[in-house]
Amino acid sequence: MRTLTGLWRWRNNPLRRATDVAEAWVALTALLLVAVAAPVAGCLVGFAAQDSLQRSAREQRHTRYLVTATVTRDLGEAPLDTDPETTTAHTSRSRVLADWTAPDGTPRHGQVLADLKSPHPGTRFRVWTDPHGRITTRPMDSPTATAHAVLAGIGAALVTAALVEGGRRLAVWRLVRRRYTRWDQAWDRAGPDWGKAGTGS
């Protein structure tokens, strides 16, 4: 609104300079770009991310398997996992040696992180594996994919708005520099005696 007011103020003002009008137009253009381009960019990136992430989630659901493993030995408590997709800060995880069977029937043995408070030999628990029985993370679910897509869209919109604002500031800085250059030229034309009594008489 201030931009529109500024444009109207300079419309017929005898004191207006070309840089004043240009600055107001730059501000109006930036405002329109933030209002239109940022949401459009956010939607495009969000929809693209949603499509890609949902496809990835479907692929993970078809290539990851939940199998039963059996504890053979407790290796102690695991360090805190910071990955929000695999655990939460309140989940107790233990490192154990375990046996399990891969989806292709191959017997497997190795170190596994288990959501067990007090694991002991013979305890059974579930783990996610790939088709060859290698331990992997759980597949991404649809709500998680959607949440990531929304965050990607919001990020794209914010980046677009920041770029537009950066461009506006750069354009205004150049206009102000041009204005100062013209002032310097005007002072040079006035000469060193400008303002002295009797100058020009």
C-alpha positions in Angstrom: 0.0 0.0 0.0 2.9 2.4 0.8 4.3 1.7 -2.6 1.0 2.7 -4.3 0.9 5.8 -2.1 4.4 6.6 -3.1 3.7 6.3 -6.8 0.6 8.5 -6.5 2.6 11.1 -4.4 5.3 11.4 -7.1 2.7 11.5 -10.0 2.4 15.3 -10.4 4.9 16.5 -7.8 7.2 19.2 -9.2 10.0 18.1 -6.9 10.0 14.5 -8.2 13.2 13.1 -9.7 13.4 10.3 -12.2 15.1 8.2 -9.6 12.1 8.8 -7.2 9.7 7.4 -9.7 12.0 4.6 -10.7 12.4 3.6 -7.0 8.6 3.6 -6.5 8.2 1.4 -9.6 10.9 -1.0 -8.4 9.1 -1.3 -5.0 5.8 -2.0 -6.8 7.3 -4.6 -9.0 9.0 -6.3 -6.1 5.7 -6.3 -4.2 3.9 -7.9 -7.1 6.6 -10.5 -7.5 6.5 -11.4 -3.8 2.7 -11.7 -3.9 2.6 -13.8 -7.1 6.0 -15.4 -7.9 6.8 -16.6 -4.4 3.5 -18.6 -3.9 3.7 -19.9 -7.5 7.3 -21.1 -6.9 6.4 -22.6 -3.6 3.5 -24.5 -5.2 5.5 -25.8 -8.1 8.4 -27.0 -5.9 5.9 -28.4 -3.4 4.0 -30.4 -6.0 7.2 -31.7 -7.6 8.6 -32.7 -4.2 5.3 -34.4 -3.3 5.3 -36.4 -6.5 9.0 -37.4 -6.1 8.7 -38.2 -2.4 5.4 -40.2 -2.7 7.0 -42.2 -5.5 10.1 -42.9 -3.3 7.8 -43.9 -0.4 6.0 -46.4 -2.7 9.3 -47.8 -3.9 10.5 -48.2 -0.3 7.3 -49.9 0.8 7.9 -52.5 -2.0 11.6 -53.0 -1.4 11.8 -53.0 2.5 10.6 -55.9 4.6 9.7 -56.2 8.3 11.3 -59.4 9.6 11.7 -61.0 13.0 15.1 -61.0 14.6 16.3 -62.8 17.8 18.8 -61.4 20.2 21.9 -63.4 20.8 23.9 -60.9 22.9 23.3 -57.5 24.4 26.0 -54.9 23.4 24.7 -52.1 25.7 22.7 -48.9 25.1 23.2 -47.2 21.8 24.1 -43.5 21.5 21.2 -41.1 20.9 20.0 -41.2 17.3 19.2 -37.7 16.0 17.3 -38.9 12.9 13.6 -37.9 13.5 12.5 -40.6 10.9 14.1 -43.5 12.7 13.5 -42.7 16.4 12.4 -40.1 18.9 14.4 -38.6 21.7 12.3 -40.6 24.2 12.8 -44.0 22.6 15.3 -46.3 24.3 17.5 -48.1 21.8 20.0 -50.9 22.5 22.8 -52.4 20.4 22.5 -56.1 20.2 23.9 -59.0 18.2 20.9 -60.8 16.5 20.0 -63.5 14.0 17.3 -63.0 11.4 16.3 -64.5 8.1 16.4 -62.3 4.9 13.3 -62.2 2.7 15.2 -64.4 0.2 15.7 -67.1 2.9 19.3 -66.3 3.7 20.2 -66.5 7.4 21.8 -63.3 8.7 23.7 -62.4 11.8 25.0 -59.0 12.9 24.7 -55.9 15.1 21.3 -54.3 15.2 19.7 -51.3 17.0 16.7 -52.6 18.8 13.9 -50.7 20.6 14.3 -52.9 23.7 14.7 -51.6 27.3 16.4 -54.8 28.6 17.4 -57.1 25.8 18.5 -60.6 26.7 19.3 -63.7 24.6 16.2 -65.1 23.0 14.3 -61.8 22.9 12.5 -61.4 19.6 11.9 -58.1 17.9 11.1 -56.7 14.4 13.6 -55.0 12.0 13.4 -53.6 8.5 15.6 -55.1 5.9 16.2 -54.8 2.1 15.5 -57.8 -0.1 19.0 -59.2 0.7 18.5 -59.0 4.4 20.6 -56.0 5.1 19.3 -53.8 7.9 17.7 -50.5 6.7 15.4 -47.8 8.0 11.7 -48.2 7.9 10.0 -47.0 4.7 8.8 -43.5 4.5 5.1 -43.2 5.0 2.8 -41.0 3.0 2.2 -38.3 5.7 5.9 -37.9 6.2 6.4 -37.5 2.5 3.7 -34.9 2.4 5.2 -33.0 5.3 8.6 -32.9 3.6 6.9 -31.7 0.4 5.1 -28.9 2.3 8.4 -27.8 3.9 10.1 -27.8 0.5 7.3 -25.6 -0.9 7.5 -23.1 2.0 11.3 -23.0 1.6 11.1 -22.3 -2.1 8.5 -19.5 -1.5 10.8 -17.9 1.1 13.9 -18.2 -1.0 12.0 -16.6 -4.0 10.8 -13.8 -1.7 14.3 -13.3 -0.4 15.7 -13.1 -3.9 13.1 -10.6 -5.0 13.8 -8.5 -1.9 17.6 -8.7 -2.6 17.0 -7.6 -6.1 14.9 -4.7 -4.9 17.5 -3.6 -2.5 20.3 -3.8 -5.1 18.2 -1.7 -7.6 17.4 0.9 -4.9 21.1 1.0 -4.0 22.0 1.7 -7.6 19.4 4.4 -7.9 20.6 6.1 -4.7 24.2 5.9 -6.0 23.0 7.5 -9.3 21.2 10.2 -7.3 24.4 11.0 -5.3 26.4 11.1 -8.5 24.0 13.7 -10.0 24.2 15.7 -6.8 28.0 15.8 -7.0 27.7 16.9 -10.6 25.3 19.7 -9.7 27.7 20.9 -7.0 30.6 20.8 -9.4 28.6 22.9 -11.9 27.7 25.4 -9.1 31.4 26.0 -8.6 33.4 26.6 -5.4 32.0 30.1 -4.9 28.4 29.0 -4.6 26.7 30.7 -1.6 29.2 33.5 -1.1 28.0 37.1 -1.0 28.2 38.7 -4.4 28.6 35.5 -6.3 27.4 36.0 -9.9 27.1 39.8 -9.6 
